[in-house]
């Protein structure tokens, strides 16, 4: 994973209710991972029902990303305990 100073800053979009939404690329930059990680979370069912922006790109709320990240960390910790 690149050092945080080497990454571009992540910029989400704020909706009328104050929620922040991220494209896959923005989400990856926000979390410090690769876009492939976000796609992997989709395939595993950690990220479901994405909304779409005006360019028909998938967008995820900050809440969805936090939940997926938490699930992934919890699963990884469980695997480490078993191994």
Protein Blocks (a to p, Z undefined) as FASTA:
>chain_A
ZZfklpccddddddfkopacddfklmmmmnopafklmmmmmmnopaghiaddfkopacdd
fklmmmmmmmmmmmmmmmmmmZZ
